[in-house]
Amino acid sequence: PELRTYAKLSHDPIMQPAVGNFAQGMITVVPLQLGGLDRVPTGAELHAAIADHYASIDGGVVEVAPYTHMERIPEIDPEIYNGTNRMKVYVFANDERAQALLMAVYDNLGKGASG
């Protein structure tokens, strides 16, 4: 409900957690179909909005990875933030298709605490 509320969505978003044979790290992917927006942002604009938001938070624990056009996703370590309250967010986009993926890497031990 938080993502729907804060993103002001009229429908529930699709979220896909990626789990594997590791102790606690986690990757969650949120696909975005941008074509339904009044104005479709480019991947760079979407990245800038997310980066600006998290940069404005004093003492923030979320790092936004640099935005680059890439054909392949670099190796992403799901355990990089184990034992911390930090998170790293990646933005991947295809401007021609008006699609984007948001990917978050974090320590999943806190995921069950929300109820």
N, C-alpha and C positions, 0 to 999 in steps of 0.2 A: 503493500500500500504506500510506502514512503516514496518510491520512485514515481508512481502514478500521481501522487499528491504534489510533490515538488516540481515535477516536470509539467504539471497542469495538463495531464493526458485525460482524454475521455474514455480510454480503454486501457486494459492492463498491458504492459510491455512484455515482450518475450525476453526471458533471461535464460542463459545456458551456462550452468556451472561446469567447469572441466575438472574432474577429479582423477587422481591416478595413484600409483603406488608410492606415495610420499606421506610423511607423517602429518603435516598440517598445512602446508601452503595451498593456495587455491587460485584459480583463474576463473573469472566470470565474464561472459561475453554478452553484450546487449546489441542486437542488430537494429538498425534504424532505417526505415523507409522514409526518406526525406521528401519524396515527391508530393506528399499530401499537405505540405506546409504552404502557407500563403507565399512565402519567398524561400526558395530552396538555397540553403547555405552551401558553399563549397566546403570541401574537407578542411582546407586551411582556415576558413572562417569558423567552422565548428570547433576545431582545435583551439583557435585563439580565444573563443568565448569560454571554453572549459578551462584553459590555462589561466586566463584573466580572473575567472571566478576563484579558483583555488589559490592563486597568488595573492588575492585580496584578504585571505584569512590569516590573521596573526597567529603564529605558532602552528600553522597548518601542518598536517601530517600526510597530505596527499601531494605526490609529485606527478606532474604530467610529462610524459616522455616527449621528446622533440617530434615534430610532425615532418615526415618525409614521404615522398611518393616512392612506393616500393612495389615490386612484383611479388616478393616473398616476405613473410613475416620473419623477423630475426628470431633466434632462439630466445625464448622467454622462460626464465627460471621461476617456477611457481613457489619455490621455497625461499626466495630472496629476502622476504620480510618476516620469516619465522621468528617468533618471540618478540615482535614489535607491534605497535599500533599503526604502522605506516602502510600506505597503499600507493601503487603506481598505476596511472591510467594511461592507456594508449588509445589513439584515435586513428582508425584506418578508414579510407573513403574511396569511393569510385564516383567522381563527379558526373561522368557521362550517364551513369545509371541512377544517380541521386540516391545512393545507398552508403551507409557508413556502419562501422562496427566500433563500439566502445569496449575496451578490454581492461579489466581491473585485476591486479595481482595483489594479494594480501594474505595475512595469516588467518586461516579460517577458524581458529579456536574460538573467536568471538561470535561466530555466526549462530551458534545455538543459544547464546545468551539473550537474544532478542525475543525469544518466546516462540 
